[in-house]
Amino acid sequence: MAWIPIALFTFKILVFGTGMYFAIKWHYDKGRKRKQALLEQQKAAQGQTGGA
């Protein structure tokens, strides 16, 4: 029965590690998507005004 805490701790680390990975990935993708949208918006604005 001494293996139960070891197994549960390992499972806990795997769950938290996976959660942290997806949280970081989600924030990174969200920032990249926002940056891309801003660039497209700027290009559209430059195209409408003639751009210099």
Stockholm file with secondary structure:
# STOCKHOLM 1.0

chainA/1-52         MAWIPIALFTFKILVFGTGMYFAIKWHYDKGRKRKQALLEQQKAAQGQTGGA
#=GR chainA/1-52 SS CTHHHHHHHHHHHHHHHHHHHHHHHHHHHHHHHHHHHHHHHHHHHHHHHCCC
#=GC SS_cons        CTHHHHHHHHHHHHHHHHHHHHHHHHHHHHHHHHHHHHHHHHHHHHHHHCCC
//
